[in-house]
Amino acid sequence: AQQKEAHTCSKITQIIPKMIRRFTTQIFKSSPMVKKAVLIGINYTGTEGELRGCVNDVKRMHKCLVERFGFSEENITQLIDTDKSKTQPTGKNIRQALSELVGSANSGDVLFVHYSGHGVRLPLETGKEDNTGFDECIVPCDMNNIIDDEIREIVDKAPNDCSITIVSDSCHSGGLVDAAKEQIGDSTKKLEKGEESKEIEQEYWRDNVHVVNRSLPLHSMINMLKQETGKDDIEVGNIRTTLYDVFGEDASPNVKKFMDIQETEGQGEILGDIVTEKPKDKGILISGCQTDQTSGDVRTKGQAYGAFSDAIQTILAEREGKITNKELVLGVREFLEYECYPQKPGLYCSDSNVDAPFIC
């Protein structure tokens, strides 16, 4: 009897784990799709690079996500710098919000990121390759920059069948997701030998509309970094070391990698070639302009907004039902051209996502 009882217990202990696995698998498969978003708006109030329309862009997109696309309020994370009671859009906080967005995602979820703020492009480190010829960056309120390589790494951490769309209303935003396939645009067309990049006009007037570009020249970024850190000895040649000194482990992984290489070289060690696997063309980037262009921060009749963000809202308001990524970008391009804005938005994604519905 004892042997029979022991045999029965053994059978039960074998069956129960299988039942649990089958049950949890069914729950996972039947879990409803969740829509989650991170919205980032930075006006840099009181600095040399002050903008006015970025936080307004985020508020409009927040309303659009809830009312048109069915996002729940609790699944939208908002980082803005005009309300100190809100989570501030520092480099550390933005990285954490994006990491949590993809880290909490399940198969089939829809993820969305909107960024309105300054963009900057930095010369590549020696020996580094990039399909645009530069490191495109977004600029947090504390100047702890986030570069295209980081955004690529974050995108690649999302589940394979989980869509993630990034809308960036910032200057030099073409190519912001490193190595993403360019479907609409010419940001990956590198300058010919001897060809000079276009001079960027920082602001201009169009009729009664004042447009300030969301581009941050290096000298302005350095001045803002000095203001933020209290350091007066920051120059072009020591930006990376300054960022590491100020932010330490919260600095960009690329900055930390750069410092590790410098330290290793200083010890006389020889570094072998680093071979990295080419990242998958994952995620969807809709950029406000090409990598050598600027996105406009518009001020008119007491209102302020991003020209690109406003164009998106205009096109969405004109169209009922679903609109594809390609249709949206082409519609926004046409609208901006009609309104005489020089910027040309771009679409960067896999072939299968070109005609996929925007967000849905």
N, C-alpha and C positions, 0 to 999 in steps of 0.2 A: 504493500500500500504506500509505503514511504517512497519507494522507487517511482511508482506511478505518479505520485504527487509532485516529486522533484522533476519528472519528465514534463508534466503539465506546466509547472512554473517556468521551466526552460523554454517551452514553446511560447508561453505568454510574453516572456522577456524578448523573444525574437520578433514576435508579431507587433507588439506595441510601438517600437521605434519606426517600423514600416508604416503603421497607421498614422503616426504623428507626422512623418515626412509627407505622406500622401495628403493629409489634411492641410498642412501648412502650404504645400504646393498649390492646392486648390484655392486656398485663400489668396495666395500671391497672384495667381492667374486671374482671379475674379475681382481683385482690388480695382476700384474705379480709377480712371486716369485723373491726375491732379495737375492743375495749372498753378505754377509758382513764378514769381517775378522779383527781380531786384532793380530798383529805380534809383539812379544817382544823379543829383543835380548840384552843381557847385558854382556859386556866383563870385567867390573870392572877394567878398566885400571888404573895402578898406585897403586893398592892395593895389600895386601897380597894374595888375592884370584883371581888374574888376570887370565882371560881366553882369548882365541884368536879367537875361531871359531864361537861364538854365533851370532854376527852381520852378518857374512857371511851366516849362516844358514837362517836367516830371509830374506836376500836379495834373496837367491835361492828360498825360499818358495814363496816370493812375485811374482817372475817371473813365477813360476809354477802355481800359482792361476790364474794369468791373462791369460797365454798362453794355459794352459791345461783345466782349470776348468771354464773359462769365467767370472772371477770376474772383475768388473770395478775398475779402479784405485781410483776413488773417494770413493769407499766403502771399502777400505783397510786402516786401521789405523796402523801406524808403530811407535813403541817406541824403540829407540836405544840410547846407552850412548856414542857412539863414535863421534857423530855429535851434538854439542851444539845448532845448529839451529833447531834440531828436538825436539819433545816432549820427555822429559827425562823419563825413566822407573822407576820413584819413586813409592813407595807404593800407594800414593794418586792418581797419574796419571794412574797407572795400574787399580786400583779399579774403577776409573771414566770411563776409556775406556771400561772395561768389563761391567759395569752397563749400559752404553750408548748402547753397542752392543745388549744386551738382551732387554733393555727398548725401543729401537726403532724398534724392530722386529715385524713383522706381521705374521699372520698365513701362514705357508708354506715356510717361508724364510729359507735359509741355512746359518748357522753361523759357523765360524771357528776361532779357537785360536791356535797360535803356540807360545810356550815359549822355548827359549834357554838361559840357565843361570844356576846359582847355585841352588842346592836343599839342604835342610837340614831337618832332622827329629828330633823333640824335644820330650822329655818324656811327657807323658800325665799329665795333672793336676790331683790332687788327686780326685778320685771319677768319673773321666770321662771315658767313654767307647769309643773304636775305633776298627774297624774290623781288623786293622793292628797292633794295640798295640802302635802306635805313632801318633803324629801330623806331617804329611808331609807338608813342606812349600816350596814355591818359594821365592827367595831372591831378592827383588828390589835393585836398585843401592844405595839407601839410608838406606838399612838394615831394612826397615819397612815391615817385613815379612807378607806374605799372606798365611794362612794355609788352609788345605783341607776343613774344615767346611765352610769357606768363599766361596770357589770355588763352593761347593755344593749349597750354598744359591743362588749364582749368576746363576748357571745352572738352578735351579728350577724356576727362575723368567722368563725364556723364555716361549713363548706360547707353549701350549701342543703339537701341531703338527708342531713345528718348530725344525729342527734338529740342534744340537750344538755339534761340534767335537772339542776336545782339544788334541793337540799333545804336549807333554812335553819332551823336550830333556834336562833332568836334573837328577841329582842323587836322589835316593829315590822317584822316581815319580810314582811307583806303588801305587795305592790307593790315588792319589792326589785329586780325586773327592770323598769326603767322602761317604762311604756306597754304592758306585757303585758296581754292581755285577761283580765279577771276572770271565771272560770267558776264558782267556788265561793267565796263570801265577800262582804264589803261594805267592803273597804278603800278603794275608789274613791268611796264615798259621802262627799262633803265635808260639813263642818259647816255647818249653816244659819247665817245671819247672827245673831249674838248668842248662838249656842250654844257652850258651853264644852266642851273635851275632857275625857274622864273622868280623874279622879285615879288615878294608878297606885300600887298597893300594892306596896311593894318586897319584902316577905316576909310569909309567913303560915304558920300551922300547920294541918294537916288530919289529925285523929287523932294518930298518932305520926310523921307525916311533916312534915318541915320543907322548905318551898319558898321559894327565893330567886329573884326574877325576874331574867331575863337582860336587864334594861333598864339603861341607863347614863344617869342624870340628867346634865344639862349640868354641874352643879357637881362631880359625881364625875369626869366626863370631864376637866374642867379640872384638878382636883387630880392625876389620874393623869398628865396631860400635863406638869404641873409636875414631878412625880416623875421622869418619863421624860427630860425635857429639862434639868432643873435651872433652869428659868426661873421666876421668882416673879411676873412682871408680866402673866400671862395672864388675860384677861377674856373675857366673851361676845363683846364687840365686836371683839376682835383674834385670834380663833381661827384664821381663815384666813391672816392675815399671819404668825402664829406658825408654823403648819404649813409655810408656804413658807420662812420663815427657817430652820427646823430641817431640813427634808427636801429643800429645793431642787428639783432635777429629779426626785427620787423622790416628790415630793408628788403628790396627786391632780391629774389634768389639769384638773379644774374649779377647783381652787385656783390653778393656774398661769394659767388663763384669767382668773380673777378678778383676779389681780395684774397681768396684762397690761392689762386694762381700766382698772384704777386708775391705772397708769402712763400710759396713753394719755390718760385724762381729765386727769391732772395736767399734761400737756403742752399742754392746750387743744385737742386735736383732737376732731373730732366723729365719733362712731361711728354708722354707718348701721345700719338694722335688720338683724339676723342672721336669715336665713330658713333653717331646717333642715328637711330632709325627715323626715316622720314615720317613725320606725323600724318595720320589719316586726314583726309579732307572732310572733317566733321564739323557740324554746326553751320549756322547761317549768319553771315555778317551783312548788314545793310548800313553802308557808310554814308555820311553826310556829304562827302566830297572825295576826290582822289588824293593820293598821298602827297602830291605837290600843290594841293589846293587848300583853301580855307573855307570854313563854315561860318555863315553870318549870324551875329547876335544883333537882332533888329530892335530898334527903339523908335516908336512912332505913336503919336496921339495918346501918350500916357501909358502905352502898353510896351511890353518887352517879351521877346520870344526868339527861339532859334528859327531861322528861315526854313531849315530842313524839317524840324519837328512840326512846324506849322503846316508845311506842305503835306506831310504824312496825314495829319488830322483832316486836312481839306479833302484829300483823295478818299480817305476812308468814309468821310461824311457823304461824299457823292455816290459811293457804291454801296448797294445793299447786298447782303450775303457775303460769301467768301470772295477773296481776292488773292491771287497768287503772288508770290514774292517778286516774280518778274513783272507782273502787271503793276504792282505797287511802285517798284523802283522806276519803271518807265513813265508812269503817271506823275510821280514826283519830279522826275527830270524835266518833263514837259511843262509842268506848272512853274518850276523855278526859272526855266528859260523864258517863259511867257512874262514872268514878273521881273525879268532882267537881272537875275542873280547869276553870277558866273560859275558857281560851284556845280559840279556834276556828281550826284550820288552814284554809288556802286553797289554791286551784288556779288558776294563771294560765298560760294557753297558748292556742294557736289552737284553733278548733273541731275540727280534725282530730286533735288530740292528746288530747282529753278522754278518749276511749275507747281510746286507744292503750295497749299494755302498758307498765307501769312498767319502765323501764330496757331491757328486752329489745328 
